[in-house]
Amino acid sequence: MPIPLLFATAGVFVVTAVLVGMLTSWWFAYNSPEQRRLRGMTAAGEAPLVLPVRALAADTTTVDPFLARLSKLMPKSPKEMGRIQKRLTRAGYPRPAAVVYFLSAQIILPVVLGLLTLLVVGIRDGWIYALVAAAIGYVAPGVFLNRQTTQRKKRITNGLADALDLLVVCVEAGSGLDQAVVKASEEMNIVHPDIAYELRLVTTEMRAGKPRIEAFKNFADRTGVEDVRSFVAMLVQTDRFGTSISQALRTQADTIRTKRRQRAEERAGKVSVKLVFPLALCLFPALYVICFGPVVVRIWRVLLEGNGI
């Protein structure tokens, strides 16, 4: 390997390792129990900010000059802006600046990866690899966002039954549904921060003047979780027919908990099938080499000696 190429490869490896280490350290520090507790205490004293789609550009330009320059990358169509903001909100990034960062990543990552590939492989022979790296850089933010959305939906689905149990306790203790939602958002901020944040948004919308049912419908639309939709449909029926809210919440909590247990049993049943591929690809070849390797060597030596070699 030529010396310049060796140094370039080593440099890329060192830079990547340092960046991964910094991001990992920041991630663990940000998600530590102490930081989550502090964020919960801070969020309990202030209402979350919900900005309309049209105010995104104005908000980013007044907060940070760097965001002001990057905000020019945002699409001009309100429909496209709303679609991107909805994806980011479902992934857990509701801040207006997240749209700018996401669109910037889709533009900057392909350029950076393409140039690094050209520097490592060479300009003459690296065009194909550079195009592949640029395509990966363009797709990577969307893949990461889809993964974050899936993980957040899973966390909301797994914690919804606990939130409903807490709502049942508050309602049966004499609190109204609005006060129960406020109390549940405060108590669940450490265990299930995603649900706590969504319940705080519901409380903020109701305090701003929206009807309760409309606020809960927005909750279902923001998360995109099927169990949340069924929970909101139950609230609509309860409000329309005037039935007992505590009994309806208890029944819904039992139903969601049964679904959660069935999903866990389904995943447990799939484990035996999924283990076939690691066994076939990793364990069996090594076992064949250990068991039949000496036999093949002995047969090979006998055949060679039989040929007079």
C-alpha positions as CSV (number, residue, x, y, z in Angstrom):
1,M,0.0,0.0,0.0
2,P,1.4,3.5,-0.9
3,I,2.5,5.7,2.0
4,P,0.0,8.6,1.2
5,L,-2.9,6.2,1.0
6,L,-1.8,4.6,4.3
7,F,-1.7,7.9,6.0
8,A,-5.1,9.0,4.5
9,T,-6.7,5.7,5.7
10,A,-5.2,6.1,9.2
11,G,-6.4,9.7,9.3
12,V,-9.9,8.8,8.3
13,F,-9.9,6.0,10.9
14,V,-8.7,8.3,13.7
15,V,-11.2,11.1,12.9
16,T,-14.1,8.6,12.7
17,A,-13.0,7.0,16.0
18,V,-12.8,10.4,17.7
19,L,-16.2,11.5,16.4
20,V,-17.8,8.2,17.4
21,G,-16.3,8.5,20.9
22,M,-17.4,12.1,21.3
23,L,-21.0,11.3,20.2
24,T,-21.1,8.2,22.4
25,S,-19.9,10.2,25.4
26,W,-22.4,13.0,24.7
27,W,-25.2,10.5,24.3
28,F,-24.5,8.8,27.6
29,A,-24.1,12.1,29.4
30,Y,-27.4,13.4,27.9
31,N,-29.4,10.3,28.8
32,S,-28.0,9.9,32.3
33,P,-30.6,9.7,35.1
34,E,-29.3,13.0,36.6
35,Q,-29.8,14.9,33.4
36,R,-33.2,13.4,32.7
37,R,-34.2,14.4,36.2
38,L,-33.0,17.9,35.7
39,R,-34.8,18.2,32.4
40,G,-38.0,16.9,34.0
41,M,-37.7,19.5,36.8
42,T,-37.1,22.2,34.2
43,A,-39.9,21.2,32.0
44,A,-42.3,21.0,34.9
45,G,-42.1,24.7,35.4
46,E,-42.5,25.8,31.8
47,A,-45.0,24.9,29.1
48,P,-43.6,23.3,26.0
49,L,-43.6,25.5,23.0
50,V,-45.7,24.5,19.9
51,L,-44.9,26.6,16.9
52,P,-46.8,26.5,13.6
53,V,-45.2,25.4,10.4
54,R,-45.1,28.9,9.0
55,A,-43.1,30.2,12.0
56,L,-40.2,27.9,11.6
57,A,-38.1,30.1,9.4
58,A,-38.8,33.1,11.6
59,D,-37.9,31.3,14.8
60,T,-34.7,29.9,13.4
61,T,-33.5,33.3,12.1
62,T,-34.1,35.0,15.4
63,V,-32.4,32.4,17.6
64,D,-29.0,31.7,16.0
65,P,-27.2,33.4,13.1
66,F,-25.9,30.0,12.0
67,L,-29.5,28.7,11.8
68,A,-30.4,31.8,9.9
69,R,-28.0,30.9,7.2
70,L,-29.0,27.2,7.2
71,S,-32.7,28.1,7.1
72,K,-32.3,29.1,3.4
73,L,-32.1,25.3,2.8
74,M,-35.6,24.7,3.9
75,P,-38.3,24.1,1.3
76,K,-40.6,26.9,0.4
77,S,-43.7,24.7,0.2
78,P,-45.7,24.6,3.4
79,K,-46.9,21.2,2.6
80,E,-43.4,19.8,2.2
81,M,-42.3,21.6,5.4
82,G,-45.3,20.2,7.3
83,R,-44.4,16.7,6.1
84,I,-40.8,16.9,7.3
85,Q,-41.8,18.5,10.6
86,K,-44.3,15.7,11.2
87,R,-41.6,13.1,10.5
88,L,-39.2,14.8,12.9
89,T,-41.9,15.2,15.6
90,R,-42.8,11.5,15.4
91,A,-39.1,10.7,15.8
92,G,-38.8,12.8,18.9
93,Y,-37.4,16.1,17.5
94,P,-40.2,18.6,17.7
95,R,-38.0,21.7,17.8
96,P,-38.1,24.0,14.8
97,A,-34.3,23.9,14.4
98,A,-34.5,20.1,13.8
99,V,-35.9,20.7,10.3
100,V,-32.9,22.8,9.4
101,Y,-30.4,20.3,10.8
102,F,-32.1,17.4,9.0
103,L,-32.1,19.1,5.6
104,S,-28.5,20.4,6.1
105,A,-27.4,16.8,6.9
106,Q,-29.0,15.6,3.7
107,I,-26.9,18.1,1.8
108,I,-23.6,18.1,3.7
109,L,-23.2,14.4,4.3
110,P,-23.1,13.3,0.7
111,V,-20.5,16.0,-0.1
112,V,-18.3,15.1,2.8
113,L,-18.5,11.3,2.3
114,G,-17.9,11.8,-1.5
115,L,-14.8,14.0,-1.0
116,L,-13.4,11.6,1.7
117,T,-13.8,8.7,-0.7
118,L,-12.1,10.6,-3.5
119,L,-9.2,11.5,-1.2
120,V,-8.8,7.9,0.0
121,V,-9.3,6.0,-3.2
122,G,-8.1,8.6,-5.7
123,I,-9.7,10.9,-8.2
124,R,-9.1,8.7,-11.2
125,D,-10.5,5.4,-9.8
126,G,-12.8,6.6,-7.1
127,W,-15.7,8.2,-8.9
128,I,-17.9,5.1,-8.6
129,Y,-17.1,4.7,-4.9
130,A,-17.6,8.4,-4.3
131,L,-21.1,8.2,-5.9
132,V,-22.0,5.2,-3.7
133,A,-20.7,7.1,-0.6
134,A,-22.7,10.2,-1.5
135,A,-25.8,8.1,-2.0
136,I,-25.3,6.5,1.4
137,G,-24.8,10.0,2.9
138,Y,-28.0,11.2,1.4
139,V,-30.0,8.2,2.6
140,A,-28.4,8.0,6.1
141,P,-30.4,10.8,7.7
142,G,-33.7,9.3,6.6
143,V,-32.7,5.8,7.8
144,F,-31.7,7.2,11.1
145,L,-34.9,9.2,11.4
146,N,-37.0,6.1,10.6
147,R,-35.2,4.1,13.2
148,Q,-35.7,6.8,15.8
149,T,-39.4,6.9,14.9
150,T,-39.7,3.1,15.3
151,Q,-38.0,3.2,18.6
152,R,-40.1,6.1,19.9
153,K,-43.3,4.4,18.8
154,K,-42.2,1.2,20.7
155,R,-41.4,3.2,23.8
156,I,-44.8,4.9,23.7
157,T,-46.6,1.6,23.1
158,N,-44.9,-0.1,26.0
159,G,-45.5,2.8,28.4
160,L,-49.1,3.6,27.5
161,A,-50.6,1.0,29.8
162,D,-48.7,2.4,32.8
163,A,-49.9,5.9,31.9
164,L,-53.5,4.7,31.7
165,D,-53.1,3.0,35.1
166,L,-51.9,6.3,36.6
167,L,-54.9,8.1,35.0
168,V,-57.3,5.6,36.5
169,V,-55.8,6.1,40.0
170,C,-56.1,9.9,39.6
171,V,-59.6,9.8,38.3
172,E,-60.8,7.4,41.0
173,A,-59.2,9.6,43.6
174,G,-61.5,12.4,42.6
175,S,-59.5,14.4,40.1
176,G,-60.9,15.4,36.7
177,L,-59.4,14.1,33.5
178,D,-57.5,17.3,32.8
179,Q,-55.9,17.3,36.3
180,A,-55.2,13.5,35.9
181,V,-53.3,14.2,32.6
182,V,-51.2,16.9,34.3
183,K,-50.4,14.6,37.2
184,A,-49.5,11.7,34.9
185,S,-47.2,13.9,32.8
186,E,-45.4,15.0,36.0
187,E,-45.0,11.5,37.5
188,M,-44.0,9.7,34.3
189,N,-41.3,12.1,33.2
190,I,-38.5,9.8,34.5
191,V,-39.9,6.4,33.6
192,H,-41.5,7.2,30.2
193,P,-40.3,10.7,29.1
194,D,-41.9,10.4,25.6
195,I,-45.4,9.9,27.0
196,A,-44.8,12.6,29.6
197,Y,-43.8,15.0,26.9
198,E,-46.9,14.2,24.8
199,L,-49.2,14.6,27.8
200,R,-47.7,18.0,28.5
201,L,-48.4,19.0,25.0
202,V,-52.0,17.8,25.4
203,T,-52.2,19.9,28.6
204,T,-50.8,22.9,26.9
205,E,-53.2,22.7,24.0
206,M,-56.2,22.4,26.4
207,R,-54.9,25.4,28.4
208,A,-54.6,27.3,25.1
209,G,-58.3,26.8,24.4
210,K,-58.5,23.7,22.3
211,P,-61.2,21.2,23.2
212,R,-60.1,18.1,25.0
213,I,-61.0,15.7,22.3
214,E,-59.2,17.7,19.7
215,A,-56.1,17.9,21.8
216,F,-56.1,14.1,22.3
217,K,-56.7,13.6,18.5
218,N,-53.6,15.7,17.9
219,F,-51.7,13.4,20.4
220,A,-52.7,10.4,18.3
221,D,-51.7,12.1,15.0
222,R,-48.3,13.2,16.4
223,T,-47.3,9.8,17.6
224,G,-48.8,7.6,14.9
225,V,-49.2,4.7,17.4
226,E,-52.2,2.4,16.9
227,D,-52.8,1.9,20.7
228,V,-52.9,5.7,21.1
229,R,-55.5,6.0,18.4
230,S,-57.7,3.3,20.1
231,F,-57.3,5.2,23.4
232,V,-58.4,8.5,21.8
233,A,-61.4,6.7,20.1
234,M,-62.4,5.4,23.5
235,L,-62.3,8.9,24.9
236,V,-64.4,10.2,22.1
237,Q,-67.1,7.5,22.7
238,T,-67.0,8.1,26.5
239,D,-67.5,11.8,26.0
240,R,-70.2,11.3,23.5
241,F,-72.3,8.7,25.4
242,G,-71.5,9.9,28.9
243,T,-70.2,6.6,30.3
244,S,-67.8,6.2,33.3
245,I,-64.4,7.4,32.4
246,S,-62.6,5.4,35.1
247,Q,-64.1,2.1,34.0
248,A,-63.3,2.9,30.3
249,L,-59.7,3.8,31.2
250,R,-59.3,0.6,33.2
251,T,-60.7,-1.6,30.4
252,Q,-58.4,0.2,27.9
253,A,-55.4,-0.3,30.1
254,D,-56.1,-4.0,30.5
255,T,-56.5,-4.3,26.7
256,I,-53.3,-2.6,26.0
257,R,-51.4,-4.6,28.6
258,T,-52.8,-7.8,27.0
259,K,-51.6,-6.7,23.6
260,R,-48.1,-5.9,25.1
261,R,-47.9,-9.4,26.6
262,Q,-49.0,-11.0,23.3
263,R,-46.3,-9.0,21.4
264,A,-43.7,-10.2,23.9
265,E,-44.9,-13.8,23.5
266,E,-44.8,-13.4,19.7
267,R,-41.2,-12.1,19.8
268,A,-40.2,-14.9,22.1
269,G,-41.7,-17.5,19.7
270,K,-39.7,-16.0,16.9
271,V,-36.4,-16.4,18.7
272,S,-36.0,-20.1,17.8
273,V,-36.5,-19.4,14.1
274,K,-34.1,-16.5,14.2
275,L,-31.4,-18.5,15.9
276,V,-31.2,-20.9,12.9
277,F,-29.3,-18.4,10.7
278,P,-26.5,-17.6,13.3
279,L,-26.2,-21.4,14.0
280,A,-26.0,-22.2,10.3
281,L,-23.6,-19.4,9.4
282,C,-21.3,-19.3,12.5
283,L,-21.5,-22.5,14.5
284,F,-21.9,-25.3,12.0
285,P,-18.9,-24.3,9.7
286,A,-16.6,-24.2,12.7
287,L,-18.0,-27.6,13.9
288,Y,-17.5,-29.1,10.5
289,V,-13.9,-27.9,10.4
290,I,-13.1,-29.3,13.8
291,C,-14.8,-32.7,13.2
292,F,-14.0,-33.4,9.6
293,G,-10.8,-31.3,9.2
294,P,-8.4,-34.0,10.4
295,V,-10.2,-36.7,8.3
296,V,-9.8,-34.6,5.2
297,V,-6.1,-34.0,5.9
298,R,-5.5,-37.7,6.5
299,I,-7.4,-38.6,3.3
300,W,-5.4,-36.0,1.3
301,R,-2.1,-37.3,2.6
302,V,-3.0,-41.0,1.8
303,L,-4.0,-40.0,-1.7
304,L,-0.7,-38.1,-2.2
305,E,1.3,-41.0,-0.8
306,G,-0.6,-43.4,-3.1
307,N,0.4,-41.3,-6.1
308,G,4.0,-41.6,-5.2
309,I,4.5,-38.1,-4.0
